[in-house]
Structures are given as structure tokens and as C-alpha cells.
């Protein structure tokens, strides 16, 4: 598939068929994610793959999937055959930026480990489309208890959950009705005021 097709076909999917995704497909998706850029090549992105139905259901319970279903939606998290919990290891960045060739994290004005997590997330989303499957994302703030459920150590921060699987028919998000903002609203040339 052409890259431009991958980009335009990508969307957040929240309903999946329950048939499994071949492990080789998941491995290729994660290989792309681990190759995403990272500040200072710290490579602090971490991924926990969950495929066991009971554990996926437990994650669905953490996210109050029953309330989602009560609002008339089909199961999302419990039906998605693959969950990837995207995390960052801040200690990897602390160690890397304490090295002689780096200036130190205290000079950062942005927490770049989360920029790197976003790059890994986009790699997952795009590679999923390229592999013929779909993906969706749920922020970690909606997953209280995920650290305990999966035994995530204190120095690793969960960023969110990526669901992967073969898409099932769903109703589109109301957010899509807003449409994409026009280029002139989001792209500036030369300065904020434009050139």
C-alpha cells in the first residue's frame, strides 16, 4: 500500500472482530514502533502486549467498558484481540541525558519522552493499517489500576492503550462530523502571522 493511502485510511477504530491477529503481524507492528524516534536515542518507549481474553476483559473493566456499552456502544476493549499498553521509561531518559554528550534533562522545556511515545503511537497506528488491520487508542487516564494489573514498575509510566484487530462495522464517532480543519487554519508559513 502506498504511504499516502496508509495515512488517509488511518482512523481510530473502536469495534473489532474477535478473530486473532497473527503474532507475526503484531511483531511487525511493534518492530516499527520500537524504531520510532527517541530523544538522544534513549529508546525509552516500552510496550506490553496483552492477548489473553481474561486480561483484556480486566482491562475493559478498569476502563468502565460496561458504562460505554450502557450508552449503546458495542464492546471495544474486551473484543479487541490485541492490546498494546504504551509506556515510557523516564529513567532511560535520565540516564541518557546524564551522559557527557548530552546537556541534561533539566534544560528541557517539554517532556520529550512523551513526544517519543507519540511517535511510537503513530508508528503503531500507521503500521497497523499497512498490515491490513486497524487500531484505536485510549489514554492511560481512563485506565486506573493498569499499573497494578500488569505489574508495571514505578519508573515506567503508562501512556495509553492501543487496541489492534480486524475492524467490525461500527458507527462513526460524532467527532468526525466536525470535519478536518482546512490547511490555512493549521499551517503557518515563515511565522505565526504568515509570510
C-alpha positions, 0 to 999 in steps of 0.5 A: 500500500502506498504511504499516502493511502496508509495515512488517509485510511488511518482512523481510530477504530473502536469495534473489532472482530474477535478473530486473532491477529497473527503474532507475526503481524503484531511483531511487525507492528511493534518492530516499527514502533520500537524504531520510532524516534527517541530523544538522544536515542534513549529508546525509552518507549516500552510496550506490553502486549496483552492477548489473553481474553481474561486480561483484556476483559480486566482491562475493559473493566478498569476502563468502565467498558460496561458504562460505554456499552450502557450508552449503546456502544458495542464492546471495544476493549474486551473484543479487541484481540490485541492490546498494546499498553504504551509506556515510557521509561523516564529513567532511560531518559535520565540516564541518557541525558546524564551522559557527557554528550548530552546537556541534561534533562533539566534544560528541557522545556517539554517532556520529550519522552512523551513526544517519543511515545507519540511517535511510537503511537503513530508508528503503531497506528500507521503500521497497523493499517499497512498490515491490513488491520486497524487500531484505536487508542485510549489514554492511560487516564481512563485506565486506573489500576493498569499499573497494578494489573500488569505489574508495571514498575514505578519508573515506567509510566503508562501512556495509553492503550492501543487496541489492534484487530480486524475492524467490525462495522461500527458507527462513526464517532460524532467527532468526525462530523466536525470535519478536518480543519482546512490547511490555512487554519493549521499551517503557518508559513515563515511565522505565526502571522504568515509570510 
